[in-house]
Amino acid sequence: MTRLQSRVFQVVSSSLRISAESVSLDLTVGDIPAWDSLGHVTLLQAIEQEFGLTFEIDEALEIESVHDFVNALAKRLGIDGDRLAG
């Protein structure tokens, strides 16, 4: 797991109030009751706060999974998410 993934997993776990073990890259909107439309907005805000950025509306609408968050953040931060291991 990369550092970026680890940070995203921590925010997802905290924001959706689920165990860290329940978070995976494959987790998507609607997979768990807490990740409904309101949960999605809460999660977007928490990710933005954690990483000090703001998603554009079109970016936010495309994010539907933890994997999407990692990819969007790597793109916005100008990094390859896989290079952040450790």
Z-matrix of the N, CA and C atoms (Angstrom, degrees):
N
C 1 1.455
C 2 1.532 1 108.17
N 3 1.311 2 115.58 1 136.55
C 4 1.457 3 120.19 2 179.17
C 5 1.531 4 110.26 3 -81.34
N 6 1.326 5 115.80 4 165.29
C 7 1.475 6 119.87 5 175.84
C 8 1.521 7 110.71 6 -61.56
N 9 1.327 8 116.12 7 -40.56
C 10 1.462 9 120.26 8 179.03
C 11 1.524 10 110.29 9 -60.86
N 12 1.315 11 116.48 10 -48.29
C 13 1.460 12 120.08 11 178.19
C 14 1.522 13 111.26 12 -59.51
N 15 1.319 14 116.74 13 -43.32
C 16 1.463 15 121.09 14 -179.70
C 17 1.525 16 111.41 15 -60.20
N 18 1.320 17 116.64 16 -43.68
C 19 1.479 18 119.94 17 178.92
C 20 1.527 19 110.93 18 -64.95
N 21 1.329 20 116.37 19 -42.55
C 22 1.467 21 120.10 20 178.40
C 23 1.517 22 109.77 21 -63.24
N 24 1.325 23 117.84 22 -45.02
C 25 1.465 24 121.42 23 179.94
C 26 1.529 25 110.45 24 -58.48
N 27 1.339 26 117.29 25 -41.57
C 28 1.462 27 121.01 26 -179.92
C 29 1.525 28 111.12 27 -63.17
N 30 1.329 29 116.41 28 -42.86
C 31 1.468 30 120.50 29 179.87
C 32 1.522 31 110.40 30 -66.85
N 33 1.324 32 117.00 31 -42.08
C 34 1.472 33 120.64 32 178.71
C 35 1.523 34 109.74 33 -61.30
N 36 1.314 35 116.54 34 -47.32
C 37 1.460 36 121.52 35 -179.71
C 38 1.520 37 111.27 36 -59.03
N 39 1.312 38 116.44 37 -47.26
C 40 1.460 39 121.50 38 -178.50
C 41 1.529 40 111.58 39 -68.09
N 42 1.317 41 116.92 40 -46.96
C 43 1.469 42 120.96 41 -175.48
C 44 1.525 43 112.73 42 -67.02
N 45 1.331 44 115.64 43 -40.36
C 46 1.464 45 119.55 44 -177.91
C 47 1.525 46 112.49 45 -92.36
N 48 1.330 47 114.73 46 -1.33
C 49 1.471 48 121.39 47 178.78
C 50 1.533 49 111.65 48 54.35
N 51 1.344 50 113.56 49 52.43
C 52 1.458 51 120.80 50 175.84
C 53 1.517 52 108.16 51 -125.16
N 54 1.316 53 117.09 52 161.74
C 55 1.461 54 120.47 53 -179.96
C 56 1.522 55 109.83 54 -68.70
N 57 1.311 56 115.32 55 149.89
C 58 1.462 57 120.74 56 178.97
C 59 1.522 58 110.62 57 -59.35
N 60 1.312 59 116.82 58 -32.36
C 61 1.464 60 121.45 59 179.78
C 62 1.528 61 112.22 60 -67.12
N 63 1.315 62 117.33 61 -20.18
C 64 1.464 63 121.72 62 -179.87
C 65 1.519 64 112.95 63 -82.84
N 66 1.322 65 116.85 64 -10.95
C 67 1.460 66 121.20 65 -176.54
C 68 1.525 67 109.56 66 -91.66
N 69 1.327 68 115.67 67 132.38
C 70 1.462 69 122.19 68 174.54
C 71 1.519 70 108.04 69 -144.87
N 72 1.309 71 116.71 70 166.85
C 73 1.459 72 120.60 71 177.51
C 74 1.520 73 111.19 72 -61.93
N 75 1.322 74 116.97 73 -26.77
C 76 1.465 75 122.00 74 -177.16
C 77 1.525 76 113.90 75 -83.12
N 78 1.326 77 117.62 76 -7.82
C 79 1.465 78 120.64 77 -179.69
C 80 1.524 79 109.69 78 -64.42
N 81 1.330 80 116.61 79 128.80
C 82 1.465 81 120.80 80 -176.69
C 83 1.521 82 111.33 81 -127.17
N 84 1.332 83 113.96 82 166.56
C 85 1.461 84 121.13 83 175.41
C 86 1.533 85 108.26 84 -52.67
N 87 1.313 86 116.93 85 131.12
C 88 1.450 87 121.63 86 176.90
C 89 1.514 88 114.80 87 89.67
N 90 1.343 89 118.16 88 -10.04
C 91 1.469 90 119.95 89 178.78
C 92 1.519 91 111.92 90 -66.40
N 93 1.312 92 116.02 91 -31.26
C 94 1.462 93 121.03 92 179.01
C 95 1.529 94 107.58 93 -130.18
N 96 1.320 95 117.79 94 151.31
C 97 1.470 96 120.30 95 -177.12
C 98 1.528 97 114.03 96 -56.50
N 99 1.323 98 117.91 97 -34.14
C 100 1.467 99 120.82 98 -177.30
C 101 1.532 100 112.69 99 -69.32
N 102 1.334 101 117.22 100 -22.07
C 103 1.459 102 119.65 101 -178.70
C 104 1.521 103 109.75 102 -96.72
N 105 1.329 104 113.75 103 66.36
C 106 1.458 105 121.80 104 174.50
C 107 1.534 106 106.57 105 -100.53
N 108 1.317 107 118.22 106 -165.55
C 109 1.470 108 120.17 107 -176.84
C 110 1.528 109 111.92 108 -62.84
N 111 1.320 110 117.76 109 -41.97
C 112 1.458 111 120.41 110 178.08
C 113 1.528 112 110.91 111 -68.26
N 114 1.323 113 116.16 112 -41.13
C 115 1.460 114 120.33 113 176.98
C 116 1.524 115 111.70 114 -61.20
N 117 1.317 116 115.99 115 -34.60
C 118 1.467 117 120.49 116 179.48
C 119 1.528 118 110.58 117 -66.39
N 120 1.316 119 116.92 118 -43.46
C 121 1.469 120 120.73 119 178.05
C 122 1.532 121 110.13 120 -63.91
N 123 1.310 122 116.77 121 -43.23
C 124 1.465 123 121.38 122 178.04
C 125 1.524 124 110.69 123 -60.66
N 126 1.320 125 115.87 124 -42.57
C 127 1.464 126 120.73 125 179.89
C 128 1.525 127 111.00 126 -67.02
N 129 1.311 128 117.73 127 -43.07
C 130 1.468 129 120.85 128 176.51
C 131 1.526 130 110.58 129 -56.79
N 132 1.318 131 117.03 130 -45.80
C 133 1.468 132 120.87 131 -179.33
C 134 1.528 133 111.08 132 -64.11
N 135 1.312 134 116.71 133 -40.38
C 136 1.463 135 120.24 134 -179.63
C 137 1.526 136 111.32 135 -66.61
N 138 1.325 137 116.80 136 -40.60
C 139 1.468 138 120.94 137 177.45
C 140 1.528 139 109.98 138 -64.30
N 141 1.324 140 116.12 139 -44.34
C 142 1.460 141 120.12 140 178.60
C 143 1.526 142 111.32 141 -59.49
N 144 1.309 143 116.40 142 -43.32
C 145 1.464 144 120.76 143 179.95
C 146 1.527 145 110.82 144 -66.26
N 147 1.315 146 117.24 145 -44.33
C 148 1.468 147 121.46 146 -178.98
C 149 1.526 148 111.75 147 -60.35
N 150 1.329 149 116.98 148 -39.50
C 151 1.456 150 121.37 149 -173.99
C 152 1.530 151 113.54 150 -102.69
N 153 1.340 152 117.18 151 0.00
C 154 1.453 153 120.74 152 175.75
C 155 1.516 154 114.07 153 64.32
N 156 1.322 155 116.32 154 42.47
C 157 1.455 156 120.57 155 179.06
C 158 1.514 157 109.70 156 -144.31
N 159 1.314 158 115.32 157 170.87
C 160 1.459 159 121.17 158 177.07
C 161 1.520 160 108.23 159 -128.60
N 162 1.321 161 116.11 160 127.35
C 163 1.458 162 120.49 161 177.25
C 164 1.519 163 110.12 162 -76.11
N 165 1.314 164 115.77 163 141.89
C 166 1.455 165 121.19 164 171.48
C 167 1.529 166 107.32 165 -71.83
N 168 1.320 167 117.35 166 156.86
C 169 1.465 168 121.44 167 -178.44
C 170 1.520 169 111.12 168 -56.01
N 171 1.329 170 117.79 169 -45.62
C 172 1.459 171 120.33 170 -178.34
C 173 1.527 172 111.82 171 -63.67
N 174 1.340 173 117.52 172 -35.18
C 175 1.466 174 120.93 173 175.96
C 176 1.526 175 110.36 174 -65.38
N 177 1.322 176 115.52 175 -47.22
C 178 1.468 177 120.66 176 -177.38
C 179 1.522 178 111.45 177 -61.10
N 180 1.319 179 116.71 178 -37.10
C 181 1.462 180 120.40 179 -179.20
C 182 1.526 181 112.62 180 -69.59
N 183 1.325 182 117.19 181 -23.51
C 184 1.458 183 121.29 182 -179.76
C 185 1.526 184 113.13 183 -85.25
N 186 1.319 185 117.34 184 -15.60
C 187 1.466 186 121.18 185 -176.91
C 188 1.522 187 109.62 186 -82.84
N 189 1.333 188 114.98 187 116.88
C 190 1.471 189 120.41 188 -179.34
C 191 1.518 190 113.18 189 -131.34
N 192 1.332 191 117.07 190 1.79
C 193 1.466 192 120.30 191 -178.65
C 194 1.528 193 109.79 192 -151.11
N 195 1.309 194 115.13 193 168.17
C 196 1.462 195 120.17 194 175.24
C 197 1.529 196 108.79 195 -62.15
N 198 1.317 197 116.59 196 -40.98
C 199 1.465 198 121.13 197 177.61
C 200 1.529 199 111.11 198 -57.54
N 201 1.330 200 116.61 199 -41.75
C 202 1.466 201 120.80 200 177.47
C 203 1.529 202 111.41 201 -61.84
N 204 1.332 203 117.26 202 -39.85
C 205 1.466 204 120.56 203 177.36
C 206 1.527 205 110.28 204 -61.09
N 207 1.325 206 116.83 205 -47.08
C 208 1.465 207 120.98 206 -179.13
C 209 1.522 208 109.96 207 -60.63
N 210 1.320 209 117.44 208 -46.47
C 211 1.469 210 120.73 209 -179.52
C 212 1.525 211 111.71 210 -63.93
N 213 1.336 212 117.28 211 -43.88
C 214 1.458 213 121.11 212 -179.54
C 215 1.527 214 110.72 213 -63.56
N 216 1.321 215 116.51 214 -41.05
C 217 1.465 216 120.12 215 179.18
C 218 1.524 217 111.24 216 -67.31
N 219 1.319 218 117.41 217 -43.46
C 220 1.467 219 120.55 218 179.03
C 221 1.523 220 109.86 219 -59.63
N 222 1.322 221 116.66 220 -42.19
C 223 1.465 222 120.99 221 178.98
C 224 1.524 223 110.80 222 -64.80
N 225 1.344 224 116.95 223 -47.43
C 226 1.472 225 121.26 224 -178.38
C 227 1.520 226 111.83 225 -65.14
N 228 1.325 227 116.77 226 -34.80
C 229 1.459 228 120.77 227 -177.83
C 230 1.528 229 111.89 228 -86.96
N 231 1.336 230 116.17 229 -4.59
C 232 1.456 231 120.77 230 177.86
C 233 1.510 232 114.01 231 69.29
N 234 1.326 233 115.04 232 35.48
C 235 1.460 234 119.80 233 -178.37
C 236 1.519 235 110.22 234 -131.58
N 237 1.307 236 114.96 235 163.58
C 238 1.449 237 121.72 236 172.46
C 239 1.519 238 105.36 237 -94.94
N 240 1.331 239 117.75 238 114.81
C 241 1.450 240 121.68 239 -176.93
C 242 1.508 241 114.14 240 -53.10
N 243 1.339 242 117.54 241 -29.48
C 244 1.457 243 121.05 242 -179.67
C 245 1.518 244 113.22 243 -74.39
N 246 1.349 245 117.68 244 -16.12
C 247 1.459 246 120.46 245 179.38
C 248 1.519 247 112.56 246 -83.55
N 249 1.314 248 117.71 247 -3.51
C 250 1.472 249 120.24 248 -175.93
C 251 1.513 250 113.39 249 -94.60
N 252 1.289 251 118.22 250 18.93
C 253 1.470 252 121.34 251 -178.93
C 254 1.513 253 109.65 252 -61.18
N 255 1.352 254 113.42 253 145.33
C 256 1.457 255 118.01 254 174.71
C 257 1.446 256 116.24 255 109.93
